[in-house]
Amino acid sequence: MGDTSQKEFKGYNGTLILTENGVIIKRGMKGFLLGGGMLRGEKTIPYSSIIAVQLKKAGIVAGYLQLTLKGGSEAKSGLFQSTTDENTVNFHSGKNKIFEEAKQLIEERINSNGQSSRGGNLDDLEKLAALKEKGIISEEEFNAKKKSILGL
């Protein structure tokens, strides 16, 4: 695998493109319309800026994959607001498996990039604890991320 190939995950209001250094969220005309005119163009997010990845599987309603960024103010009102959040890609139930893979890849890349960061571990743990307290990430997600930050 070690090549520089990009991996694409198409949602209905945007496409997630994973590169070696970060995530690109690309919006087409469809994403622009669904976002109420707020979302357009491309946004590149380095893995080092991502502190959490939340996946809400699609069922009767659409699902979403949301990136939580350092210092970001993500939408916290579930699906309705996720359609207007610039760090979120929405998808229908046929794409659950595809976006589970995207979440896993992003987390792996965050972790491998995080190992080289110098002493920011305490900061990351504090931010992680805050996300858990706000209910943005679960206890399991918190523990898994904590282990990876501490290199356990």
KEBABA-993296 format. One record per residue: residue number from 1; residue in three letters; x, y, z of N, C-alpha, C, O in turn. Coordinates in pm, 1 decimal, m for minus. Example, Ala and Ser with C-alpha at 12.3 -4.5 7.8 and 13.67 -1.06 7.14 Angstrom:
% KEBABA-993296
<atom 1 'ALA' <1319.0 m569.0 780.0> <1230.0 m450.0 780.0> <1320.0 m330.0 780.0> <1423.6 m331.9 846.5>>;
<atom 2 'SER' <1285.0 m225.0 708.0> <1367.0 m106.0 714.0> <1290.0 3.0 787.0> <1340.9 113.8 803.9>>;
***
This chain:
% KEBABA-993296
<atom 1 'MET' <80.0 m120.7 0.0> <0.0 0.0 0.0> <83.6 126.1 0.0> <36.8 220.5 m63.8>>;
<atom 2 'GLY' <193.0 142.1 57.7> <263.9 265.9 79.9> <269.8 366.9 m32.5> <359.4 451.4 m31.3>>;
<atom 3 'ASP' <180.2 363.6 m129.7> <184.6 463.7 m236.8> <107.6 589.0 m195.9> <47.7 594.1 m88.4>>;
<atom 4 'THR' <109.9 688.9 m282.1> <46.9 816.4 m247.6> <m95.2 825.0 m301.9> <m148.6 934.3 m320.5>>;
<atom 5 'SER' <m155.8 710.2 m326.9> <m290.0 711.9 m386.0> <m391.0 772.9 m289.4> <m381.1 759.4 m167.4>>;
<atom 6 'GLN' <m487.3 839.5 m348.8> <m594.2 898.0 m270.1> <m711.6 801.5 m268.5> <m731.2 724.6 m362.6>>;
<atom 7 'LYS' <m788.9 805.9 m161.9> <m906.3 720.5 m153.2> <m1028.3 810.1 m140.5> <m1032.1 900.2 m56.6>>;
<atom 8 'GLU' <m1128.0 784.6 m224.6> <m1248.0 868.9 m225.4> <m1367.2 798.0 m164.3> <m1387.3 678.3 m184.9>>;
<atom 9 'PHE' <m1446.8 873.9 m88.3> <m1569.6 824.0 m29.0> <m1678.1 925.1 m63.0> <m1677.9 1036.7 m11.1>>;
<atom 10 'LYS' <m1771.3 886.1 m150.5> <m1873.7 978.9 m198.0> <m1998.6 975.0 m110.1> <m2061.7 870.6 m93.3>>;
<atom 11 'GLY' <m2032.1 1090.4 m55.3> <m2158.3 1105.0 17.0> <m2251.7 1180.2 m75.0> <m2216.9 1207.4 m189.9>>;
<atom 12 'TYR' <m2372.0 1214.8 m25.6> <m2462.8 1284.9 m116.6> <m2445.8 1436.0 m113.3> <m2494.9 1505.1 m202.6>>;
<atom 13 'ASN' <m2377.5 1488.6 m12.8> <m2356.6 1634.2 m12.1> <m2208.7 1669.7 m20.4> <m2169.4 1783.7 4.2>>;
<atom 14 'GLY' <m2127.9 1570.9 m55.2> <m1985.3 1598.1 m68.2> <m1907.5 1468.3 m77.4> <m1960.7 1360.0 m53.0>>;
<atom 15 'THR' <m1780.7 1481.1 m113.0> <m1692.9 1365.6 m124.4> <m1576.9 1384.1 m28.6> <m1517.7 1491.6 m19.2>>;
<atom 16 'LEU' <m1545.9 1276.9 42.1> <m1432.7 1275.7 134.7> <m1316.1 1216.6 57.7> <m1327.7 1105.8 5.3>>;
<atom 17 'ILE' <m1204.7 1286.6 49.2> <m1087.4 1233.0 m19.3> <m974.9 1224.9 83.5> <m935.3 1326.0 141.5>>;
<atom 18 'LEU' <m923.5 1103.2 105.8> <m815.2 1085.6 201.6> <m682.9 1086.2 126.4> <m662.1 1006.8 34.7>>;
<atom 19 'THR' <m594.6 1175.6 165.8> <m461.9 1180.7 106.3> <m362.1 1136.9 213.1> <m402.0 1099.4 323.4>>;
<atom 20 'GLU' <m234.9 1141.3 181.9> <m133.7 1102.6 280.5> <m130.0 1198.4 398.5> <m104.5 1157.5 511.8>>;
<atom 21 'ASN' <m155.7 1326.5 371.6> <m138.9 1428.0 476.4> <m266.8 1480.0 538.5> <m263.5 1547.3 641.5>>;
<atom 22 'GLY' <m379.6 1449.1 476.3> <m502.4 1503.2 532.1> <m625.8 1458.6 456.9> <m620.9 1371.2 370.3>>;
<atom 23 'VAL' <m736.4 1521.3 492.6> <m866.3 1489.9 434.7> <m910.5 1610.0 352.5> <m899.9 1724.4 396.8>>;
<atom 24 'ILE' <m960.0 1582.8 232.4> <m1017.9 1690.0 151.6> <m1167.9 1665.0 148.1> <m1212.1 1554.7 115.8>>;
<atom 25 'ILE' <m1245.7 1766.7 181.3> <m1390.4 1756.6 166.6> <m1424.7 1841.4 44.8> <m1404.3 1962.7 43.0>>;
<atom 26 'LYS' <m1477.0 1774.1 m56.1> <m1503.7 1839.3 m183.8> <m1654.8 1849.2 m203.5> <m1726.6 1750.0 m190.3>>;
<atom 27 'ARG' <m1701.6 1967.7 m234.8> <m1845.0 1988.3 m255.9> <m1872.4 2015.1 m402.6> <m1804.7 2095.5 m466.8>>;
<atom 28 'GLY' <m1971.6 1947.0 m453.6> <m2015.2 1976.4 m589.5> <m2138.4 2063.0 m582.2> <m2169.6 2117.9 m476.5>>;
<atom 29 'MET' <m2208.6 2076.2 m692.0> <m2330.8 2154.7 m695.3> <m2433.2 2098.4 m597.5> <m2504.8 2173.6 m531.4>>;
<atom 30 'LYS' <m2439.8 1964.2 m588.5> <m2535.2 1899.7 m498.8> <m2510.5 1941.5 m353.2> <m2603.9 1977.0 m281.2>>;
<atom 31 'GLY' <m2385.2 1936.7 m311.6> <m2351.3 1975.1 m174.7> <m2386.1 2119.5 m149.2> <m2431.4 2155.4 m40.5>>;
<atom 32 'PHE' <m2365.1 2201.8 m248.7> <m2395.1 2344.5 m239.6> <m2544.0 2365.0 m215.6> <m2582.5 2444.1 m129.4>>;
<atom 33 'LEU' <m2627.7 2295.0 m290.5> <m2772.6 2311.7 m276.8> <m2822.1 2260.4 m142.3> <m2900.5 2327.2 m74.8>>;
<atom 34 'LEU' <m2775.6 2139.6 m102.7> <m2820.8 2082.0 23.3> <m2773.0 2161.7 143.2> <m2837.7 2163.3 247.9>>;
<atom 35 'GLY' <m2661.5 2226.4 127.6> <m2608.2 2304.9 239.6> <m2672.3 2440.7 249.4> <m2623.6 2525.4 324.3>>;
<atom 36 'GLY' <m2779.3 2465.3 176.9> <m2846.9 2593.7 185.2> <m2759.0 2705.3 132.8> <m2769.9 2819.7 177.0>>;
<atom 37 'GLY' <m2671.4 2672.3 38.2> <m2587.1 2775.4 m19.7> <m2462.0 2803.6 61.6> <m2383.4 2890.9 25.0>>;
<atom 38 'MET' <m2441.8 2730.9 172.4> <m2327.6 2760.3 258.9> <m2202.3 2680.9 222.7> <m2090.8 2727.1 246.7>>;
<atom 39 'LEU' <m2219.5 2562.5 165.4> <m2105.1 2475.5 143.2> <m2068.5 2469.7 m3.9> <m2150.3 2432.9 m88.2>>;
<atom 40 'ARG' <m1944.6 2506.4 m33.8> <m1901.6 2491.4 m173.4> <m1750.3 2482.0 m178.1> <m1680.6 2517.8 m83.3>>;
<atom 41 'GLY' <m1702.2 2433.4 m289.6> <m1558.8 2424.6 m307.5> <m1497.1 2308.1 m234.1> <m1560.8 2205.7 m209.4>>;
<atom 42 'GLU' <m1370.3 2327.2 m199.7> <m1292.1 2221.4 m138.6> <m1233.2 2270.1 m9.0> <m1196.4 2386.9 3.7>>;
<atom 43 'LYS' <m1224.3 2181.7 86.7> <m1161.0 2216.1 213.6> <m1060.1 2107.4 245.6> <m1095.3 1989.5 246.6>>;
<atom 44 'THR' <m935.9 2144.3 271.6> <m833.4 2047.0 307.4> <m805.8 2058.1 457.0> <m781.7 2166.9 509.4>>;
<atom 45 'ILE' <m809.8 1944.2 523.9> <m788.3 1941.0 668.7> <m671.4 1847.4 697.6> <m681.6 1727.4 672.1>>;
<atom 46 'PRO' <m560.4 1899.6 750.2> <m448.2 1810.7 782.8> <m487.0 1716.2 897.2> <m561.8 1754.3 987.2>>;
<atom 47 'TYR' <m435.3 1592.6 892.9> <m467.8 1496.0 998.5> <m432.5 1550.7 1136.5> <m498.9 1518.4 1235.0>>;
<atom 48 'SER' <m328.9 1633.0 1143.9> <m286.1 1685.3 1274.0> <m390.4 1777.7 1337.0> <m385.5 1802.8 1457.4>>;
<atom 49 'SER' <m485.1 1829.0 1256.9> <m589.0 1917.5 1310.6> <m713.1 1842.8 1356.1> <m799.6 1899.7 1422.6>>;
<atom 50 'ILE' <m722.0 1714.2 1319.9> <m842.0 1636.7 1351.9> <m823.7 1569.0 1487.1> <m727.0 1495.8 1508.0>>;
<atom 51 'ILE' <m917.8 1594.0 1579.5> <m905.2 1530.8 1710.5> <m1005.7 1417.7 1730.0> <m988.7 1335.1 1819.8>>;
<atom 52 'ALA' <m1109.9 1412.7 1647.3> <m1206.0 1303.3 1659.0> <m1282.0 1286.6 1528.1> <m1296.4 1380.5 1449.8>>;
<atom 53 'VAL' <m1330.2 1164.0 1506.8> <m1410.0 1132.7 1388.6> <m1536.7 1067.7 1440.6> <m1530.7 965.1 1508.4>>;
<atom 54 'GLN' <m1651.6 1126.4 1409.5> <m1777.8 1069.7 1455.0> <m1852.3 1014.2 1334.5> <m1864.9 1079.8 1231.0>>;
<atom 55 'LEU' <m1901.3 891.8 1350.6> <m1976.7 828.8 1242.4> <m2114.9 796.3 1293.9> <m2129.5 723.0 1391.8>>;
<atom 56 'LYS' <m2215.9 850.0 1229.1> <m2355.2 815.8 1259.4> <m2403.5 736.5 1140.1> <m2420.0 790.7 1030.8>>;
<atom 57 'LYS' <m2426.4 605.8 1161.6> <m2468.2 520.3 1050.1> <m2605.2 561.8 998.4> <m2691.4 607.0 1073.8>>;
<atom 58 'ALA' <m2622.6 545.1 868.5> <m2751.2 576.6 808.0> <m2848.5 463.1 830.9> <m2811.0 346.0 825.7>>;
<atom 59 'GLY' <m2972.6 497.6 856.2> <m3080.1 399.6 868.9> <m3195.0 453.8 786.9> <m3184.7 469.3 665.2>>;
<atom 60 'ILE' <m3305.9 482.6 855.8> <m3420.6 544.2 788.5> <m3380.5 684.5 743.9> <m3416.2 729.1 634.9>>;
<atom 61 'VAL' <m3306.2 752.5 829.4> <m3254.1 884.2 791.4> <m3108.2 869.5 749.6> <m3044.6 767.6 776.7>>;
<atom 62 'ALA' <m3056.7 971.2 684.4> <m2918.8 967.6 635.4> <m2820.4 962.8 751.7> <m2851.3 1003.7 863.6>>;
<atom 63 'GLY' <m2702.0 911.9 722.2> <m2595.9 910.7 822.2> <m2496.7 1020.5 791.3> <m2509.5 1090.5 690.8>>;
<atom 64 'TYR' <m2397.6 1035.7 877.7> <m2294.3 1134.7 850.5> <m2162.5 1095.4 914.3> <m2158.2 1022.8 1013.6>>;
<atom 65 'LEU' <m2054.7 1145.3 854.5> <m1921.3 1131.6 910.5> <m1876.2 1273.8 939.1> <m1868.5 1356.9 848.7>>;
<atom 66 'GLN' <m1846.6 1301.0 1065.1> <m1811.7 1436.6 1106.3> <m1672.2 1439.7 1166.8> <m1637.7 1356.6 1250.8>>;
<atom 67 'LEU' <m1593.2 1535.8 1123.4> <m1458.8 1553.9 1177.2> <m1463.0 1663.4 1283.1> <m1517.2 1771.5 1259.7>>;
<atom 68 'THR' <m1405.7 1635.0 1399.4> <m1394.8 1736.1 1503.9> <m1252.0 1790.1 1498.5> <m1155.4 1714.3 1508.1>>;
<atom 69 'LEU' <m1240.1 1920.8 1483.2> <m1109.3 1982.6 1466.7> <m1067.7 2056.2 1592.2> <m1151.5 2097.7 1672.2>>;
<atom 70 'LYS' <m935.8 2072.0 1609.1> <m883.9 2150.8 1721.4> <m942.8 2290.7 1710.2> <m931.7 2355.5 1606.1>>;
<atom 71 'GLY' <m1005.1 2336.6 1817.4> <m1060.5 2472.1 1818.6> <m1183.3 2489.4 1731.6> <m1226.8 2602.5 1710.0>>;
<atom 72 'GLY' <m1240.7 2381.1 1680.9> <m1357.6 2392.7 1592.9> <m1487.1 2398.6 1671.3> <m1492.4 2356.9 1787.1>>;
<atom 73 'SER' <m1591.7 2450.4 1608.3> <m1723.8 2451.9 1672.1> <m1817.7 2371.9 1583.0> <m1888.5 2427.8 1499.3>>;
<atom 74 'GLU' <m1817.5 2240.1 1602.1> <m1896.2 2153.2 1516.9> <m2044.4 2162.2 1551.7> <m2082.2 2199.4 1662.7>>;
<atom 75 'ALA' <m2124.9 2127.9 1455.8> <m2269.2 2124.3 1478.3> <m2298.1 2015.0 1580.8> <m2247.1 1903.7 1568.8>>;
<atom 76 'LYS' <m2379.2 2045.9 1680.8> <m2405.9 1947.0 1784.6> <m2553.2 1908.2 1787.8> <m2599.6 1851.0 1886.4>>;
<atom 77 'SER' <m2627.1 1938.4 1681.9> <m2770.6 1910.8 1682.0> <m2807.7 1795.2 1591.0> <m2918.7 1792.0 1537.9>>;
<atom 78 'GLY' <m2718.3 1701.2 1572.2> <m2751.9 1582.5 1495.8> <m2762.4 1605.7 1346.3> <m2697.9 1694.5 1290.7>>;
<atom 79 'LEU' <m2845.3 1523.7 1282.1> <m2851.1 1519.0 1136.1> <m2885.0 1651.7 1071.2> <m2818.2 1691.8 975.8>>;
<atom 80 'PHE' <m2986.8 1720.9 1120.1> <m3028.9 1842.9 1051.2> <m2912.5 1939.5 1039.6> <m2884.7 1991.9 931.7>>;
<atom 81 'GLN' <m2843.8 1962.9 1152.3> <m2732.6 2057.2 1146.1> <m2611.9 2000.3 1074.1> <m2530.7 2075.4 1019.9>>;
<atom 82 'SER' <m2599.3 1867.5 1072.9> <m2483.0 1807.9 1006.9> <m2483.7 1838.7 857.3> <m2378.5 1838.0 793.4>>;
<atom 83 'THR' <m2602.0 1865.7 801.3> <m2608.3 1895.6 657.5> <m2549.3 2032.8 626.1> <m2516.7 2061.8 511.0>>;
<atom 84 'THR' <m2535.5 2118.1 729.4> <m2478.1 2250.6 704.5> <m2341.5 2267.2 770.0> <m2285.2 2376.6 767.4>>;
<atom 85 'ASP' <m2287.3 2160.8 828.7> <m2155.6 2168.5 892.8> <m2047.8 2139.7 788.8> <m2051.7 2037.4 720.5>>;
<atom 86 'GLU' <m1951.8 2230.8 777.6> <m1850.6 2216.8 671.9> <m1755.6 2099.6 692.2> <m1684.9 2062.2 598.6>>;
<atom 87 'ASN' <m1751.6 2040.6 810.8> <m1660.6 1928.7 837.2> <m1733.3 1794.6 838.4> <m1684.9 1697.2 895.9>>;
<atom 88 'THR' <m1849.5 1790.8 774.4> <m1932.9 1671.5 774.7> <m1972.8 1632.5 633.2> <m2002.2 1718.5 550.1>>;
<atom 89 'VAL' <m1973.6 1501.8 606.3> <m2025.5 1451.2 479.4> <m2140.9 1357.6 513.2> <m2126.0 1267.2 595.4>>;
<atom 90 'ASN' <m2255.9 1379.1 449.7> <m2373.8 1296.4 473.0> <m2382.8 1186.3 368.0> <m2334.7 1201.6 255.7>>;
<atom 91 'PHE' <m2445.8 1074.2 406.6> <m2458.2 962.0 313.2> <m2582.7 880.5 345.5> <m2637.7 890.7 455.2>>;
<atom 92 'HIS' <m2627.0 799.2 248.9> <m2743.5 712.1 266.0> <m2698.8 572.8 309.4> <m2580.3 540.0 303.4>>;
<atom 93 'SER' <m2795.1 491.0 353.3> <m2764.0 363.0 417.6> <m2681.1 265.8 333.3> <m2608.9 183.5 389.7>>;
<atom 94 'GLY' <m2689.0 272.6 202.1> <m2608.8 183.1 119.6> <m2459.8 206.9 133.8> <m2379.0 125.4 89.3>>;
<atom 95 'LYS' <m2423.0 318.5 195.8> <m2281.6 355.5 206.4> <m2225.4 340.8 347.9> <m2114.3 386.5 374.8>>;
<atom 96 'ASN' <m2300.6 277.7 438.9> <m2252.1 261.2 576.5> <m2113.5 198.3 582.6> <m2024.4 250.6 649.5>>;
<atom 97 'LYS' <m2094.7 86.0 513.1> <m1966.6 13.4 516.4> <m1852.6 100.4 463.9> <m1743.4 102.6 520.8>>;
<atom 98 'ILE' <m1879.8 172.5 353.8> <m1778.1 257.6 292.0> <m1731.7 364.4 390.8> <m1611.8 389.2 404.3>>;
<atom 99 'PHE' <m1827.4 427.8 460.3> <m1789.8 534.2 552.6> <m1731.3 480.5 683.2> <m1656.3 551.3 750.3>>;
<atom 100 'GLU' <m1764.4 356.0 720.5> <m1696.6 293.6 835.3> <m1547.9 279.7 802.8> <m1461.9 304.3 887.3>>;
<atom 101 'GLU' <m1519.5 239.6 678.4> <m1380.5 225.7 635.2> <m1311.0 361.7 636.8> <m1195.9 372.4 679.2>>;
<atom 102 'ALA' <m1380.7 464.9 591.0> <m1323.9 600.3 590.1> <m1287.2 642.9 732.2> <m1178.7 696.2 755.7>>;
<atom 103 'LYS' <m1378.7 618.9 826.8> <m1355.0 656.2 966.8> <m1230.7 585.0 1019.4> <m1145.2 645.9 1083.7>>;
<atom 104 'GLN' <m1222.1 454.8 991.0> <m1109.4 375.5 1037.9> <m977.2 428.0 980.0> <m878.9 443.1 1052.5>>;
<atom 105 'LEU' <m975.8 455.5 850.4> <m854.4 505.5 785.3> <m812.4 641.2 841.6> <m694.5 664.7 867.9>>;
<atom 106 'ILE' <m910.1 730.2 859.7> <m878.1 863.0 913.9> <m818.5 847.8 1053.5> <m718.0 911.0 1085.8>>;
<atom 107 'GLU' <m881.3 763.0 1136.9> <m830.1 744.4 1273.2> <m689.5 686.4 1273.4> <m604.6 729.2 1351.6>>;
<atom 108 'GLU' <m664.3 588.2 1185.2> <m530.2 530.4 1176.8> <m428.4 638.0 1139.1> <m319.1 644.3 1195.4>>;
<atom 109 'ARG' <m466.1 722.2 1043.0> <m373.4 825.7 996.1> <m354.0 935.1 1099.9> <m244.7 990.4 1111.9>>;
<atom 110 'ILE' <m459.5 966.9 1175.5> <m445.4 1064.6 1284.0> <m344.8 1009.6 1384.2> <m255.0 1080.4 1429.6>>;
<atom 111 'ASN' <m361.8 880.2 1418.2> <m275.5 817.7 1518.2> <m131.0 810.7 1472.0> <m40.0 838.7 1550.0>>;
<atom 112 'SER' <m108.6 773.8 1346.8> <29.4 762.1 1300.5> <94.8 899.4 1289.4> <215.6 912.1 1309.7>>;
<atom 113 'ASN' <16.6 1002.3 1257.5> <71.8 1138.2 1254.4> <95.3 1189.8 1395.5> <190.5 1263.7 1420.9>>;
<atom 114 'GLY' <7.1 1150.0 1487.1> <16.4 1197.0 1625.2> <140.8 1148.2 1695.9> <189.5 1214.6 1787.5>>;
<atom 115 'GLN' <193.8 1033.0 1655.4> <311.3 977.6 1722.2> <431.2 1070.1 1709.4> <516.6 1074.5 1797.9>>;
<atom 116 'SER' <437.7 1144.2 1598.8> <554.5 1229.3 1578.0> <540.6 1366.3 1644.4> <635.6 1444.6 1646.6>>;
<atom 117 'SER' <422.0 1395.1 1698.6> <405.4 1527.6 1760.3> <482.7 1533.1 1890.3> <486.2 1436.2 1966.3>>;
<atom 118 'ARG' <544.3 1646.5 1915.1> <631.0 1658.5 2031.6> <553.4 1709.8 2152.2> <515.2 1826.8 2157.3>>;
<atom 119 'GLY' <530.5 1622.8 2248.0> <473.0 1659.4 2377.4> <333.7 1718.9 2378.0> <293.6 1775.3 2479.9>>;
<atom 120 'GLY' <257.8 1709.4 2270.3> <122.7 1762.7 2270.2> <22.9 1663.2 2327.2> <m98.1 1684.6 2319.8>>;
<atom 121 'ASN' <73.9 1553.7 2384.5> <m14.3 1447.9 2433.0> <m109.4 1493.3 2542.9> <m227.5 1458.5 2541.7>>;
<atom 122 'LEU' <m58.0 1571.3 2638.2> <m141.3 1616.6 2748.8> <m253.8 1703.9 2696.4> <m368.5 1690.5 2739.1>>;
<atom 123 'ASP' <m221.2 1793.3 2604.0> <m321.4 1878.2 2538.9> <m429.7 1794.3 2475.0> <m549.0 1817.7 2493.6>>;
<atom 124 'ASP' <m384.0 1693.8 2397.4> <m477.9 1607.5 2326.0> <m568.5 1532.0 2422.9> <m688.0 1517.2 2397.6>>;
<atom 125 'LEU' <m511.8 1484.3 2533.6> <m591.3 1411.1 2632.2> <m696.1 1501.1 2697.0> <m809.4 1459.2 2720.7>>;
<atom 126 'GLU' <m656.8 1625.3 2725.4> <m751.8 1720.4 2785.1> <m867.1 1749.3 2689.0> <m983.1 1754.2 2729.8>>;
<atom 127 'LYS' <m834.4 1768.2 2561.7> <m938.9 1795.0 2461.6> <m1030.3 1674.5 2446.8> <m1151.7 1688.3 2432.3>>;
<atom 128 'LEU' <m970.0 1555.7 2450.6> <m1044.6 1431.1 2438.7> <m1141.6 1415.5 2556.0> <m1257.4 1378.0 2537.7>>;
<atom 129 'ALA' <m1092.5 1444.8 2676.6> <m1176.5 1434.4 2796.6> <m1293.8 1531.8 2786.5> <m1405.5 1499.0 2826.5>>;
<atom 130 'ALA' <m1268.6 1650.5 2733.6> <m1374.9 1749.9 2717.4> <m1480.5 1700.1 2618.4> <m1600.3 1719.0 2639.5>>;
<atom 131 'LEU' <m1434.9 1636.2 2510.1> <m1529.4 1581.9 2410.9> <m1616.3 1472.8 2473.2> <m1735.5 1462.5 2444.3>>;
<atom 132 'LYS' <m1554.0 1390.9 2559.7> <m1628.4 1283.2 2624.5> <m1733.1 1342.8 2719.7> <m1847.4 1297.5 2723.9>>;
<atom 133 'GLU' <m1692.0 1445.2 2796.4> <m1783.9 1508.9 2891.1> <m1904.1 1570.4 2820.4> <m2015.8 1566.6 2872.0>>;
<atom 134 'LYS' <m1881.1 1626.8 2702.9> <m1990.9 1688.8 2627.3> <m2076.8 1585.9 2556.2> <m2179.8 1619.7 2497.9>>;
<atom 135 'GLY' <m2033.6 1457.7 2561.0> <m2111.0 1352.3 2496.7> <m2087.3 1342.9 2346.2> <m2163.5 1277.2 2275.2>>;
<atom 136 'ILE' <m1981.8 1408.4 2297.3> <m1952.6 1405.9 2153.8> <m1889.4 1272.3 2114.9> <m1913.4 1220.4 2005.9>>;
<atom 137 'ILE' <m1807.3 1216.9 2206.7> <m1750.6 1083.8 2181.9> <m1788.2 992.6 2298.2> <m1810.4 1038.9 2410.1>>;
<atom 138 'SER' <m1794.9 863.5 2270.7> <m1834.2 766.3 2373.3> <m1714.3 729.7 2461.6> <m1599.6 762.9 2431.5>>;
<atom 139 'GLU' <m1744.5 661.3 2569.7> <m1640.8 611.9 2661.1> <m1541.6 522.2 2586.4> <m1420.5 530.7 2607.2>>;
<atom 140 'GLU' <m1596.0 434.5 2497.6> <m1509.9 342.4 2422.1> <m1416.6 420.0 2329.2> <m1296.9 392.0 2322.0>>;
<atom 141 'GLU' <m1473.5 518.5 2257.8> <m1391.3 598.9 2166.0> <m1283.0 673.9 2244.3> <m1168.4 683.9 2200.4>>;
<atom 142 'PHE' <m1322.0 726.4 2361.5> <m1227.7 799.1 2446.3> <m1111.6 707.6 2486.9> <m994.8 744.4 2473.9>>;
<atom 143 'ASN' <m1145.8 586.8 2536.7> <m1041.1 494.4 2583.8> <m948.8 449.9 2470.8> <m827.4 441.0 2488.9>>;
<atom 144 'ALA' <m1006.9 421.9 2353.9> <m925.8 379.0 2239.4> <m829.3 490.3 2198.8> <m711.1 465.0 2175.2>>;
<atom 145 'LYS' <m879.6 612.9 2190.8> <m797.9 726.4 2149.1> <m690.7 756.2 2256.2> <m576.4 788.1 2223.4>>;
<atom 146 'LYS' <m729.4 745.2 2383.3> <m635.2 770.3 2491.9> <m517.4 673.7 2483.9> <m401.9 713.6 2498.6>>;
<atom 147 'LYS' <m548.4 545.6 2460.3> <m441.1 445.3 2446.6> <m347.8 479.8 2330.9> <m225.8 468.4 2342.5>>;
<atom 148 'SER' <m407.4 522.4 2218.4> <m323.2 552.5 2103.4> <m236.9 677.9 2127.5> <m122.3 684.8 2083.0>>;
<atom 149 'ILE' <m293.6 775.8 2198.0> <m216.3 897.2 2228.4> <m98.4 863.2 2319.3> <12.4 913.9 2301.7>>;
<atom 150 'LEU' <m125.3 775.4 2417.7> <m21.0 738.2 2513.3> <71.9 628.6 2458.3> <172.2 593.3 2520.2>>;
<atom 151 'GLY' <36.2 577.0 2342.5> <119.6 473.6 2281.0> <115.4 340.2 2353.8> <213.8 266.3 2356.1>>;
<atom 152 'LEU' <0.3 310.1 2413.3> <m14.5 183.9 2490.9> <m61.4 69.5 2403.4> <m78.8 m42.2 2452.0>>;
***
